[in-house]
């Protein structure tokens, strides 16, 4: 897994937020051995989709693919969560996944 980090342009307005994101979230929590990066990505994508956090979802869908999840696995997770988190949330997430998958296959 490539090292994740907060967008550096945010440091101008929120340096501490960028620092703790990089050092604590990505530098510690994401690196803990109890869950694999793949599992952490599946959890993160599921929660972001369920809570309709669309601004962060695209980044984490791409990261999930980098961390070993397949488009089919992510699609299945999103389909499953539609019944628990709501149809609009799932449809938004699957639309973002399709765009990312299409962009990757075109590259």
C-alpha positions as CSV (number, residue, x, y, z in Angstrom):
1,X,0.0,0.0,0.0
2,X,1.3,3.4,-0.9
3,X,1.4,5.9,2.0
4,X,-1.7,7.9,2.2
5,X,-1.9,11.5,3.3
6,X,-4.2,14.4,3.6
7,X,-4.2,16.9,0.7
8,X,-1.2,19.2,1.4
9,X,-3.1,22.3,0.2
10,X,-5.3,22.0,3.3
11,X,-2.2,22.5,5.5
12,X,-2.4,26.3,4.8
13,X,-5.8,26.5,6.6
14,X,-5.7,23.5,8.9
15,X,-2.1,22.4,9.6
16,X,-2.9,20.4,12.7
17,X,-5.7,18.5,11.0
18,X,-3.4,17.5,8.1
19,X,-0.7,16.6,10.7
20,X,-2.9,14.3,12.7
21,X,-4.5,12.8,9.6
22,X,-1.0,11.9,8.3
23,X,0.6,10.9,11.6
24,X,-2.3,9.3,13.5
25,X,-4.9,8.1,11.0
26,X,-2.6,7.1,8.1
27,X,0.7,6.7,10.0
28,X,-0.7,4.6,12.9
29,X,-4.3,3.4,12.6
30,X,-4.0,2.3,8.9
31,X,-0.7,0.6,9.7
32,X,-1.8,-1.5,12.6
33,X,-1.4,-5.3,11.8
34,X,-4.7,-6.5,13.3
35,X,-6.5,-5.7,10.0
36,X,-5.1,-5.8,6.6
37,X,-5.2,-2.7,4.4
38,X,-7.7,-4.6,2.2
39,X,-10.0,-5.1,5.2
40,X,-9.6,-1.5,6.4
41,X,-10.5,-0.3,2.9
42,X,-13.6,-2.5,2.8
43,X,-14.7,-1.1,6.2
44,X,-13.9,2.5,5.2
45,X,-15.8,2.3,1.8
46,X,-18.8,0.7,3.5
47,X,-19.0,3.4,6.2
48,X,-18.5,6.3,3.8
49,X,-21.2,4.9,1.5
50,X,-23.6,4.2,4.3
51,X,-23.1,7.7,5.8
52,X,-23.3,9.3,2.3
53,X,-19.8,10.9,2.6
54,X,-19.4,11.2,-1.1
55,X,-16.6,13.6,-1.1
56,X,-14.2,11.1,0.5
57,X,-15.8,8.0,-1.1
58,X,-14.1,8.2,-4.5
59,X,-10.6,8.4,-3.1
60,X,-11.3,5.4,-0.8
61,X,-12.8,3.4,-3.6
62,X,-9.7,3.9,-5.7
63,X,-7.5,3.1,-2.6
64,X,-9.6,-0.1,-2.0
65,X,-8.8,-1.3,-5.5
66,X,-5.1,-0.6,-4.9
67,X,-5.4,-2.5,-1.6
68,X,-6.6,-5.7,-3.4
69,X,-10.4,-5.4,-3.5
70,X,-11.9,-6.1,-6.8
71,X,-14.7,-4.1,-8.5
72,X,-16.9,-7.2,-8.0
73,X,-16.2,-7.3,-4.3
74,X,-16.9,-3.6,-3.9
75,X,-20.0,-3.9,-6.0
76,X,-21.3,-6.7,-3.8
77,X,-20.5,-4.8,-0.6
78,X,-22.4,-1.8,-1.9
79,X,-25.3,-3.9,-3.0
80,X,-25.5,-5.5,0.5
81,X,-25.4,-2.2,2.3
82,X,-28.3,-0.8,0.1
83,X,-30.7,-2.8,2.4
84,X,-29.2,-1.4,5.6
85,X,-28.0,2.1,4.6
86,X,-30.5,3.1,1.9
87,X,-30.9,2.8,-1.8
88,X,-29.8,6.4,-2.7
89,X,-26.5,5.9,-0.7
90,X,-25.8,2.6,-2.6
91,X,-26.7,4.0,-6.0
92,X,-24.4,7.0,-5.4
93,X,-21.6,4.7,-4.3
94,X,-22.0,2.3,-7.2
95,X,-22.1,5.2,-9.7
96,X,-18.7,6.4,-8.3
97,X,-17.3,2.9,-8.5
98,X,-18.4,2.5,-12.1
99,X,-16.7,5.8,-13.0
100,X,-13.5,4.7,-11.3
101,X,-13.6,1.2,-12.9
102,X,-14.3,2.7,-16.4
103,X,-11.5,5.2,-16.0
104,X,-9.1,2.4,-15.0
105,X,-10.0,0.2,-17.9
106,X,-9.6,3.1,-20.3
107,X,-6.1,3.9,-19.0
